Amino acid sequence: MNLQLAKPDEIRKQIRNGALDIPTSGMCKSYVQANVVILPSKYAYDFLKFCFRNPKTCPLLDVSEIGSTSFSKYGKDADIRTDVGKYRLYKNGKLVDSYSDIKALYTDDMVSFLIGCSFTFEHALLEAGIPIRHIEENHNVPMYITNIPASPSGVFTGNITVSMRPMTMAQAIKATEITSNFKEVHGTPIHIGNPSEIGISDLNTPDYGEKVTIKENEVPVFWGCGVTPQSVALDAKPELMMTHAPGYMFITDVRDSEMGS
């Protein structure tokens, strides 16, 4: 199967059957990918507000009905319990374990959130001749917790997380123009250049994902990242929270051309 040209339901089926368990960057060209957060309903309102207050890092795409495992627009025939390659379980602010499916953990009281992912706009960058180094090197994108505070909501508070892609300054300007059309999946970069200005001391030691090669005359370009909820979970300490593992996204049925500009 050509993963780049595959349809979302084909990829989700492969993931559901345990046949595909790698990061989803580069898969399903032209389809929206989403970060996943699943919480007990008592936390849903505060988390909904957190997303609205932090649209660059948590651009909210959809929210499920309580107990529903699918989404009427983004994945009508999907199952949020099985269709992500790897999940993480947090309890009281601590990462407990990773799972290939969460059927045994999911209850009728759960609410699922889909949050825009920067993997969605990578195809547009590639078509413009802008390199995506983690795709070139065949591994996960590097992600870093910054010193930039998120706007808090209830128990959800902490600093935002960013993803990084190195490129020349000319390419960064072009990438900013392109991603301005992808507001629902993080939009334009949060920061370009000196990582220490946003609290990142070493690009070779990302908090999530894997480091990438930065070539001569390239600068690091940072976008808001939907892993932010996982980093704030350490501070928020909800009694239970399930998410995708960084890089392992939910691939939706919506084309990126359907997203508003």
Helices and strands as residue ranges (DSSP letters): H 8-16, E 31-40, G 41-43, H 44-53, E 60-63, E 87-91, E 94-99, E 110-116, H 119-127, H 133-136, E 143-149, E 159-167, H 169-179, G 183-185, E 191-192, G 195-198, E 219-224, H 228-236, E 241-244, E 250-255, G 256-258
